[in-house]
């Protein structure tokens, strides 16, 4: 099952040449989940070959503009392009009022349903579940209420050993039961043990998304053992004082967090516009956690 994330924006508060404010697109089994929506997100979708019409779920971490100023434009374009199916938005409660005011004063009546789910910013909560994944929030430590998101794959059904099933002439009607782990008593008297004809499915993967935050061990329990951990790394560690004042993380701290929480791979982003090149941030994070990559716009990372 496909489980991957494409970076649409990797910059912090102000965009710079070739870097846009935060946005990511998660693809889980060809269902698309937009994570944050900074200014210019819909143009980034076009640039990298994604159809906005395929996005059915939007997750907004907090209400600083570099994480949601692109949303009103995206929703309006979907309206103009004739969307009729619902879109579901998970975000801090005040965003619902912000959107309503913008639509009111532009005299825009959206033709499709917007289902709004207010996130809780004081405790971790499971906010979404479908056949493919579960989404949980966790509380980050930023200047305003802010949540991270953990996307966990659902355990898939067992895998059939089709060649063996066919060679022993086991009817296809029994396949769904075998995939669910059931042993069979066939009408001809044969006993079919599930373990002999199936293998276990892959271990479910986890993607942790840590938006703007101070280094704070209170959220570490929510992101343990992520296969891919995205963590903001706004500054180099020589600017720790500035990071603390603005409630952000340094690249060195991001590496420490990945190591402390048992991540398999770390992806750093939300880079300050002061950095024209990013190699120093990558080197700093790798000095603590070797398996680190930069969140480069247009790149897709398999989880």
N, C-alpha and C positions, 0 to 999 in steps of 0.2 A: 504494500500500500504506500502510495506517495505521501511523504511527510517532509515538507521543506519550506523554507522561508526565503523570500526575496526582499532585499533592502531597497526601498523607494526613497528614503531620506535618512541621512546620517548626521546632520548638523544639529547644533543646539539653537539657542535663541535667535540668532540671525543667520540667514543663508549666506554662503560664500560661493564663488565660482565653482561649479561642478559639485556642490554639496547643498542639499535641500534639507528643510526641517524634517523632523522625525516622521516616518511612516514605514510600515512593513506589511507584506502580504504573505499570509500563511496558507499553504495549499495542503489540505489533508484529504486524500482520496478524491481529488478534483472538486472539492468544496473549498471556497475561498473566504478567508477571514482577514479583515483589515485591522491592523493594530496601530492605533494612533493615525492622525490624518493632518499632518502639517500642511502649510501653504504649498500649493503646486502639486499635491498628490495626484490629482487626476491627469495632469500632464505627464507625470512620471509613469503612470499606468500605461498611457498611450506610447510613451517612448520605449518602454520595455515589453510591449506586446501583450498586455493584459486587458481584458474587457471588464470595465467597471460593472457592467450589467450582471456579471457572474458573482459579484460580492453580495452575500446575503446577511453577513454579520459584521458589525463594527465594534471595536473595543477601544475606548478612550481612557487613558490612564489618569489624566488630570487636566485642569482648565488653564494651563499656560498656553498661550497662542501657538507656540511652535509645535504643539501636539494636537491642535484641533482646528486651526484657522482654515484649513482646506475642506472641512466637512460641509459647510453650507454650499460651497461651489459644487462639490461632488453630488450632493443630494439634489441640487437644482438641475444639474445636467442629466441626471437619471430621469427626472421629471420631464425635461424637455425631449428626451429621447424615447419617451413613451413607456417607461417602466410601469408595470401594474402589480408585480408580485411584491410582497412585503419585504422590508429590510428591518433588521433588529439591531438596535444600538444599546450597548452596555457602557454607561458613563456616569460621572457624578451628576446628581439630581439637577443642579442649576443649569446644566446644558440644555435641558428640555425647554426651559424658559428662554434661553438665549436663541435657540432655533425658532421658537414660536414668534419671538419679536422680529427676527430677521424676515421670516416669511410674512408676517403681518404687514410690515412697512414696505415690503417690496410687492405686496398684494399678490403673493404666490400661494396658490392652493395646490399642494402636492397631490398628484393623482393616484399615488400608491400608498399603502399603509406604512407608517413608521411606528414600529413597536419599540417603546423606550423602556429599558430596565435600569433603574438607578442602582449604582454600585454602592456597597457599604465601605466606608473609609476608616472604620475603627476596629474591624476584625476580619479575619480570613473567611471567605464564603464561597461555596460552589455556586456558580451563577448560570452554568449552561451544561447540557448534556445531550448528545444525539448518538446515533449508531456508531460514529467514528471516534469521538473524543469527549473528554470532560474538561471544563474550564473552571479553574479556581482563581479567586483574587487573593492577594496578600497585601498587607499595609506597609507602605514605604514611608520614609522620613524626609519629607520635602517641605518647602515653605508653605505650601497649601496642601489640602488633602490629595493624596495620590495613591493609586494602587498599582501593583504589578499583576501580571497574569501568568498562570501556569497552564499549559495545554498538554494534556495527557491522553495518549492514544488508548482506545478501548482494546482489550484483548480480543484477537480475532479467533474465528473457529479453527479447529484442527485442520491440517493439510492432508488430503487424501493421497495414498500411494496408488495412483490410477493404474499403472501398468500391472500391478499385482491384482487389483480388483478385477481388471478386465481379463487377465489370464485365468482367473479362477471363476469367471463368469458370474460375478456378483452383480445383480441387477442395479441399474442406476437409481431406482426408486429408493434404495437404502442409503444412498450417499449423504443426504441431509442428516440422517440420524448418526452416521459415522462421524461427520464433521462436528457434531455436538457432543461426541465422546461416548455414544451409546454402544454397548455390546449387543450383538444380534443373535437370535435363534431363528434360523431360516426354515422355511416349510419342508425342505429336504433333509432336515435333521442336523445340518451343519451349525456349529457354534462359531461365530465370528467375533473374535476379541478385538476391540477397537485399537488397542496398542499395536496390534500386528499389521494394521492396514492404514494407519494414519501416523503423522508426526505432529509434534506440538507446533503451534504457530510462533512467530517471532515474539520476543519480549516487547511489550509496549514501550514506546519512546516518550520522553518528556522534553518539552521546550519551556524554559523559564524566561520571562520577559521582565526585566527590571528597568523601569523608567527612572525618572529623576529621583535621586535619593542620596542622603548621607550614608556612609558606612555605618550600619546599625545591625547588630547581631540578632535583633528581635525578628527579622524576616528570614533569617538564614534557614530555619526549620522548614519553611515553605518551599525552598528551592533545592533541597538536598537531592543529589544524584541525578541531576538533569543531564540528558544526553547532549543537549546544546543549551547553554546559558548565555543569553544576551544581557549585558550589563552596561549601563552608561559609564563613560570614562571621559568626562568633560575636560579635565585638566591633567597635566603632568604633576607629579608629586611635589615639585618645587613650588607649586601654587596651592598647597594644602590649605593654607589660611583662607584663600579665596574660595576654595571648594567648600570649606566649612561655613563660611558666611552665606553662600548662595545655596547651601544644602545640595551639593553635588559630590561626586566621587572622582578620585584620581585613577589613572590607569594602573598604578601600582596597587591601589586598594581593590580594584576590580579583579586583578590577578589573585590577590589574597582571598577574596570572597570565593572565587571559583575553586581554589585549592581547599578552603575550609569546608565547602559544601559538597565536595566530591563530584564536581562537574566533569564530564568527559571532554567537552570542548567549550571554550569561551569565545564569545563574539563581542567586541567592544565597539561602542558608537557614541552618538550625541557629542560630537567633538566641538570644542570651542572654535569660533571663527578666527581666533588669534593664531591657530596652527594652520599654516599653508600646506605643510606636508605632515604626514601622519606616522612616519616611521618611528619617531621618538616615542610616541604613545604605545605603539606595538612592542617596541623593545622593552619598555618599562614593564608592561603587563607580562611579557614573556620571561622577564627576569625572575618572576615568581611562579608563573604558570605557563609552561612551554606551549601547550596546545591552545594557543590564542590566535584569532584572526581578526582583522579589521572588518567592520561592517561597511563594505564598499557598495555604493549604489549600483543597481543593476545585477549584482551578483546574487546567485541563489545558493543557499547552504542546506545540504541534506541533514536532517536531524537523526 
